[in-house]
């Protein structure tokens, strides 16, 4: 071994110079190592935003909710491993609602953050206004790449989806098998089950856009009718065979607008049938499988930590409760939606939040997460702080629910309601005799109306359901004459009513 002499000045100088060089190299290496350990985009990059929503999935069509409900669960054997995974890795909102329980209006509300009487889409026959301000238009202006994949369904609108750089989407309801889709407006044939196809397009687009912040919406067609048989992929057609759902509770508590039962008694609604439930849940399982594929793709692309994933549905669904099927009216089964959120950099794991969140909150939340200022026109509120485990002061205690007459909407009347934390008031314009008030804390099934007491209170406080809860505040001069009460008055009225029954 070669010995190095260390006993003269030159050697000492050489040693000092070598030490300095080594120190410089060590510092340089350390900096390089730190840079590698912390990718540039992780600290500074804005999060990706991925919103996945189904069509007509009621809030309890999730395995995690069925288990939570125990004896009250209607489908205790139902499994949704991907939704459960998202709930375990993120936050589940247990009180999530739409402001209008119908497909196109809710889709427009998710995009605009605005109530439907303001965003221009109040029925299923209206195209989304091309000049609308949405989370997509604002995020695109802030440097995001934006994409819309899958079901859009606002009227028969076709063409490039407004506000999105890229779209792969079908017209209206499309069909479950071999559905032609429009790639940036150009009709293209596809093979296979539509939600599988949409997922493939979504994953491919994420791969191509992984290097810069993106915002993507994926709309599944499931579990919207027509369901079952060849509307399902072969792999799901016999799933849950032999299982039985629990009967619809309070099916005899008929919706007020349907009047008393006919002679001979109540006939169950066709959507109360077990075979309907099995097909419905097979479709939800198909959506769950594709949610799983999207989550796996995020993992494989190394994007899971940097992507906010939100999973929800465009409206709830009756399966026989109140003698009803489908949606539209504003009892709980129709108004409630699933809402799961995951963002490991900011939100906790396996958390639940009970504050009320709405479909109109999605756009403000996405903008908030991306650091984009919120436009005044949005009535929704960002739930970023809620999902991060904070308790924002003055979080909403009530919201307006609405439904408007539509051609083809059947016999359902327009309705306006105020849904508060523990109470609900529903008015049916032109039918004062149908007014309903429920104490949700004592009667979550909405079976016992408290109208008489409410009438007395209405007289006492000059209360009326707001025709438009989001009109600008009246000026001071007009305030005395205002036609609708303030939010505080709405809440006070309901609270006083509840106190009478506590
Ligand atoms: Ca729907």
Boltz pocket constraint, residues with backbone or C-beta under 6 A from the ligand:
constraints:
  - pocket:
      binder: B
      contacts: [[A, 54], [A, 55], [A, 56], [A, 102], [A, 103], [A, 224], [A, 314], [A, 315]]
      max_distance: 6.0
